[in-house]
């Protein structure tokens, strides 16, 4: 049995694309902030080269010996860091908008939530394989089995959505929890109730935060014209919002995609990066790619993600080890949900959530954490019969 090398090469391709666009898209803002147009590029280049080596190194390990120790280390260490981060002094954490999301390590910053997500998937895969099966259970029995997971998720929701003011990551983890639980053995009825319950929690989290309400209203303001035009005037008037501004990020992302057309303006020739969208190399990298290499280039990137997720799901389907199977499923869900939430936010389909595109967006923590996940997928692929 051999490692699935195609996953490695697709991941390297995505990391390489991210490095190229970290130079093309970040030069202006890097020059404005640091006086060095290569600041972000150099950091992403170093991170990318390290992550390529990291993927290769982890893929060489024996999964029966190293898979669970790596996974549990990620889960417990970074859960602990998320728990203590709110109490650390300003010299040790980076605070933005009252939320502490990054731990300072000299000139570097570490986002614990990125690594915790991978550990969370390992924890769920290990625990679900022991606690859940496809035997018939009453709804009461299912709730009795699943209740501890809801408790853990509640703690995680508090640490991320409340303490870090980051509801996007909670939505990703909720998708992972529900779908993995469903595939591990919960019934459709239980899945539906759990989904409605978690959706209610998300709505309450949004309703309890003024800035989230403003963000949702701004998003609705940007799409209400096309949506409400389908409804009768008397009904549409009740849902119309007039006291919100259209989010400038989405407007500029639209302009970038339009400007790029089918084949793009050419690498380095985009204009969205010239002060119109400061986060174009991070959260809005897909818009920057669309402008410079067009819809055709963007479709190539999307295709790479689809193939990568398909390969992960293939490993999940063919693995005889339930822990490995559920983990591969969870990572595919992590990559897929993050990618879709980001792309939906960029195009205005949903409110912007501030999630980085796996392996592509600028950001060392996100890149390293997702690379660890890919390396672990390659590690367990050696145990899969093709």
Secondary structure by P-SEA (a helix, b strand, c coil): ccccaaaaaaaaaaaaaaaaaaaaccaaaaaaaccccaaaaaaaaaaaaaaaaaaaaaaaccccccaaaaaaaaaaaaaaaaaacccccccccccccccccbbbcccccccaaaaaaaaaaaaaaaaaacccccccccaaaaaaaaaaaaaaaaaaaaacccccccaaaaaaaaaaaaaaaaaacccaaaaaaaaaaaaaaaaaaaaacaaaaaaaaaaaaaccccccccccaaaaaaaccccccccaaaaaaaaaaaaacccccccccccccccccccccccaaaaaaaaaccaaaaaaaaaaaaaaaaaaaaaaaccccaaaaaaaaaaaaaaaaaaaaaaaaaaccccccccccccccccaaaaaaaaaaaaaaaaacccccc
